[in-house]
Amino acid sequence: MNHKNLDLWQKSMDFVIYLYKITSEFPKEEKYGLMDQLRRASVSIPSNIAEGSGRGSKKEFVRFLYISLGSAMEVDTQLIIAQRLNFIDEISSNELLNNLNDIKRMLLGLIKQQKRCIE
């Protein structure tokens, strides 16, 4: 399976680009704090989808999809923290969280589909 053909991978890549744009407006003192954490966790989502697809087994792919899901949950929490700290406005936060919810839903769907192929 080529990860680049997955709507999930493409959507998660778009999410990363948008998140980088939004976090570039964070306070300078957050460069190595919350900004860095958010960026690393968001990059982990499509990266683990890609790595898992290249592992050659559905079982390994599912394992890496779960890692992506964990990273998505981490980003979700960090976005809420950023909003509570007023580093991000409500409109941008809601847009990011809505996109992230779509990504999580797609991840869960792909996990379910891949697990059916394993059993």
N, C-alpha and C positions, 0 to 999 in steps of 0.2 A: 504494500500500500504506500503510495507516495503522499506524504503528509501535506505537501503543497497543494494538493487537489482537495483537501478537506475544507469545507466551509468553516468548520471549527477553528482550524489553524489560521485561516485567513482572517477570521473575525478577531481572534486573539492577537494577531499581529497588528491589526488596525487599532485595537484597544491599547496596546503598548505605545504606539506612536502618539495617540491622543493623550494618554497618561503622561508621557514625557513632556508634551506641550504644556499641560496644566501644571505639572510639578515644577517646571522651569520658573514659575511665578511664586514659588514658595520663598519664605524668608531665607536669606543667605546663610544664616546660622543652621539651617536645616539640611544643608547640602550633604552632610555626612550622617544625618539622622533619619528622620522620617522620609525625606525625599529619596534617599538612597535605598531604604528598606522597600518602599513602594515600587521603585524601578526594578530592583532585583527580583522581587516576588512576581511582578507582572511579566518580566522577561522569561521567568521560569515556566510560565504557562505554555506558550507555544514551543519553547525549547524542549520541554519534556514530552510534548506530543510528537515532535520531530524525532527525538531520541528513541522513544518507544516504538515508533513506526519502523525504525531501522534495525530493531533488535531481532527481527525474523520470526518471532513467535507471538501468537495472540496473547498468551499468558503474560509475557513480558510487556507487551503493548498495554494491556490492562493495568499492570503495575505502574507504568509511567503515566497513564491517564489519571490514576488515583493521586499520584504526586502532583500533577497539574491541578487537580481539584483542590488539593491541600493548599497550593500556592494561591489559587483563586480565593479561598476562604481567608487566607492571610491578607490579601489585598483588600478584601471586603472590610475587614476589621480596621486596617490602616486608613482606608478612605473615610470611615466614620470618625476615627481619631482626628484626621486632618480637617474634617468639617467642624468638629467640635472645637478645634483650636483656631478656627477661622482662617486656615491656610487655603481653603478652597470654598468657593461660593456654593450655595445650595443647588443652583441650576447645573453647574458642572458636576458636582457630586452626584446628583440624581441621575444625570446622563451616564456617568461612569458606572454607577451602581446598577443601573438598568442593563447596560451592555454586559457588565460582569455577570448579572443574573442569567442573561441569555447564554453566555459562555458556560456557566455552571450547568445549566439545563442541557446544553448540547453535550457537555462532557459526560453527564450522567446517562444520557441516551446512548452515546457511543460505548460507554462502559457496559451497559446492559446488553447492547447488541453484540459486542465482542465476547462477553461472558457466555452468551447463548452458543456461540461458535466453539467454545472450549468444551462445554459440557457434552 
